[in-house]
Amino acid sequence: MPRKKKNNRYVAIDFEKLDTMPSSVCSVGVAVIENNQITDTFYSLVCPPSKNENYYCVQTHGLHYKDVKNAPKFPQVWKKVDKMIDGSPVITHNYGVERGCINACNEYYDTDYNYNYICTLALSRKYLSDLPSKSLDMVCEALDYDMGMHHNALDDAIASAEVFIRIKKKFNLKDEDKEQLFAGRK
């Protein structure tokens, strides 16, 4: 059962994977939001359970197994991330991907992390419906945010946090508007 969220606090996350398997997390980025401001960030490389590389994944983010083989494994990294989340809702852009990674790592490493999610992709579809693409980089551009290096886990986590903050502000959404904020997460 997810812990109770602290008021006005959210944590955005993003993963990059070494191959197409959801458990192949090779980097994680985290951005903590408190009172509509990013107050903390974290980035770590992660050694995945397999050395397998998918060409397209590697081309997307530039990380190879040789870059992450000496990094900590998911359980060590996630202990720190879970403490940062501390019961707050988790923000992702396309929550099915990040939730899938957490679930796959739960299964692989026999852990039991469970969170409530807010999906900025779903919020973008709802509130920015005129955009031809709801990809994170296009949504950032539409909201006048320079996201840095797309497919760097930290830059993407910060971008997801900024999208959330900017959609809330632009459409006057309050933290109490649960139905609006948690749109599309089921």
N, C-alpha and C positions, 0 to 999 in steps of 0.2 A: 504494500500500500504506500503510495507517495506521501511524503511528509507534508505537513501544512505549509503553504507558501507564506512568505513574509510579504507584507503589503508593499506595493510599488517596487517589487524586486523580481527580476527575470534573469535568466541566463541563456545566452545564445551559444550554440555549439555548431561546429562543422567538422566533418571527417574527410580525409582523403584516403583512398584504398589503393593497395598495390595491385590487386587484380579484381575481378568482378564479384568475388565472394564477399558477402557483407562482413565477415569476421577478419578480413584482410586489412584492417585499419592500419595505416602507416603514419598518419599524423592527425592531430586534433588541435582545434582552436576553440577558445572559450572567451566570451565577453560578458561580463556581469553588468546588468543595468539596475540602477537604483534611482528612483525618482526621475526617470526619463533621461538619465545621464549614464554613459559608460564609465564605471568606476574601477574596473579591474579587468585584466586580460591574462590569458595563459596560452602558451603554445608548447607542444611537445611532439617530437618524433616518437613513433611507436614501432616496435619490432613485431611484425605480424606472425601468426603461427606457421606460415608457409613462405618459402622463398619464391613462389610463383609470381611472375610479373605478367600483367596484361599490357600489351603494347599501347593500347589507347589510354589506359589509366596513366601509365608512365608519361606518355606524351602530353597528357592533360596537366599534370602537376609537376613533372620533372623529377620525381623521387624514384630511385632504384633500390633494390634490396641492399646493395652495398652501402647506401646512405643511412639505412635504418637498422642494420643487423646488430649494432651495439646499443641501440636505444632500449629503454625499458619496455617490457611487455604491457599489454592493455591493462591487466589488473593493477599494476603499480601506478600507472598514469591515472587510471580512472578513480583510484582512491582520492587523489587530490582533486580531481574534477567533481566528484560526488560531494566532497566537502564544500566546494565552491557553489554547487547547485543548492545544497542545503534546503531542499524542499520547495524551491522556487519552480515555477513553470519553465520548461525548456523551450526556447525559440529555435526553430530551424527553417531553412528555406527548402521545402519538400520534406516534411517530417517523416515520410515513409522511409526515406533513405537512411537518415540518422537513427531513427527508431529501429530500423532493420539492422543496422550495425550494432547498436547496443544489445538488441535481442540475440543476435548471432554470437556476440562476444559473451553474453550471459550464458548461452548454451555451451560454447566451447570451453570457457573457463569456469563453469559451474558457479556463476555469481547470480545475483537476483536484483539488479538495478531496475527500477520502475519509476517513470516520471509522467507528469502531465505535459502535453505539448501544445505549443502555439505555432502554427505554420504560416510563415510569411508568404509562401506561394499561394496558399488559400486566401489570405488577406488581400494579396495583390489581385487575384482573380475577382474577388468581390468588390474591392474599392478602386482598382485601376483597370477595370474591364476593357477600356478602349485601347490599352497597349496591345500591339500585335504579338508580343512575346512577353512572358512573365518570368523569363530567366533572371537570375539574381543580378547579373550585370545590366540588363535592360531596365529592370525595376529601379536599380540604383541610379541609373542615368535619368530616368523619368522623375525621380525624387531629388535630383540635383545633388547626388552624393558620389564622390570619386572614391571608388571602392578599393583602389590599390591593385594588388596582383590577384586576379580572379583564379580560383583553384589553389590558392594558398589557404590552408585551413584557418589560420588566424584572421587573415583579411576577409575571408568569407563569413566567419563568425561575427566579426565587427560589422560587416555589411548587413548581415541579417538583423543584427541589433539596431542598426541605423534605420533600416527599412521599417522595422516595428515601431520605433520611436517616431519616425516621420509620418507613417500612416496614422498612428494614434493622434498626432498633432493636427495633421491636415484634415482629418475627418472627425475631430473632437471626440475621440473615444476615451473613455475613462477606464481605470483599472477595474471598476465595478461592472463594466459592460462585458461580463463573462461570455454571454452568447455571441457577441460580436468578435471578441478577441480570440476565442477558441474555435472560430469558424473552420470547418473542414478537417478537424483533427481526429475524427472517429473512424 
